[in-house]
Every structure is written in structure tokens, then in C-alpha cells.
Amino acid sequence: MPELISAIAQLLWPLIALMAIFVFRRAIGRVLKTAERRELEFEIGGQKLTLHELNDQQTEMIQDLQRQLSMLSRQLEDRDRVSSVLTAPTAPLPVPALPEEAGISGNGNGDGEISGTEEGELPPTRAPVGPEPFAVLWVSEKPETHAILVEQLRNNGVRVTTVTTTDQALAELSQRPYRLIVEDMGRKENGRWRPDAGLALLDELRDLGVDTPVIVYSSEQAQLRYGEQARQCGAVGTTSSAYEMFKNFQSFGLL
């Protein structure tokens, strides 16, 4: 008897759950639709992103990383092919005479001594310098599209200021110095869309004598159309790759 009651109870719970879903199916459907419309919001890099927007950025960065890995793989294959050709057996080269055999000894400064640094020694390198080496000005009409990269910088102690127009960027630069400027190429200026707004900012900076390095980070289409002009106007780099931007930040000592 207890076994029968236990078996009936095990069957009843799924039936009760199915009944609840059937009775409240419309209410559950409304809740799910509301959640889909509202979506959860996350604050990343000072911007509010929905779960969908965050997922889109992560997907784009993963795809970019896959492209970079594919390019690296091809480069390694090409290098291996070149290496195999260079290492093919060849006729032995004559062995040069040693300094003693050539009548030279000591160091080569008139008394036979060789001046300079020791073999393999590199000149000392210096850390990036600047009025405020850990500050980035990011000029973008849609700052939320770069939220993940901005968050990485801020987590590393970098102060990131985001503005949306050339005028705002110039006003910010008049108040404080920056280690690096990152900008989109196309954005709305004075209520009008300008596909070459990035060039306008570069020209303004050059006319004002501002020597802060600028990297143009925009779409691949904008890079193809305006990339060369941007470099001629003074941009130190142009890219459409999040991976390359990460490497650029590392080269400036920001990551």
C-alpha cells in the first residue's frame, strides 16, 4: 500500500505541473514576452547594454579573433615554406679568418680594440611619457558599441572619457591632456551625418598643434575608403579589428 501511494504521488506531480502550465499558459506567455521586450541591462564601460547588445559585441569580437588566428596560421605556413627553401642544402661557404689570423687583436680603436656595446645588447627603452599617460579620449557617435574595450581599459586603471562629436572632443582636449585619442570615422556632426568626420578632427588637431596620437577605429568599409587619408592626416593607426585595438593599447602601455 505505501508503495502504491508513493507511485501515485510520483505521477501526480508531473500532472499538476502540466495542469499549471496549461491554466496559466497565457500569463506565462505575457511574462516571457515582457522579458523579451525589456531584456536585462548591464552597465559596462559606463554604458548600459541589453543582453542582446552585449552578446552581439562578444560575438563580433570572437569572429574577429577567429579571423586573426586564420591570418596568423596562413602567415606561419608561408614562413615554413620560405624556411624550407632557405634551409635546402647548398655548397659550403668559405670560413672567414679569425681576428688573430688577420693580424687584428684587442679592440679596434687604433690600438686594436672594438668599441660599442656588447654583442646582443640593445639600447635602453623608456616607458611611454606624457602629461597623463593613463587617459584615453574616445570619440564615437555610439559609445555603447565599444563598451567591452572601454571596460578593459578602466579595469586596468585607465581613465576613459567618451564624447560623440568633434566639438566635444576639442573642448575636452582644451581642458586636460590625453595619452591617446580613439575615434570613429563616420558620425553625426551638427545634426548632419559626415562619413569623413574622423578626417575633420585630425585636421583640427593638426591646425591646433595637438600632437596626441590618434587611432581611427571604424568599419572595414570606412578603412578602405578613408584609411590612407587618415594616416596622411596624422593618424598613427587605423583598424577595424578589436584584436588590433587591444594590441595598440598594449603598445601604448594602457593594457
MOZI-V222886 format. One record per helix or strand of 3 or more residues. SS is the DSSP state (a for helix, b for strand). FROM is the first residue (numbers start at 1). TO is the last residue. If there is no record, write none. Layout:
<<SS FROM TO> <SS FROM TO>>
This chain:
<<a 2 23> <a 25 38> <b 41 44> <b 47 50> <a 51 86> <b 135 139> <a 143 155> <b 159 163> <a 166 175> <b 180 183> <b 187 189> <b 192 194> <a 197 208> <b 213 217> <a 220 232> <b 237 239> <a 242 251>>
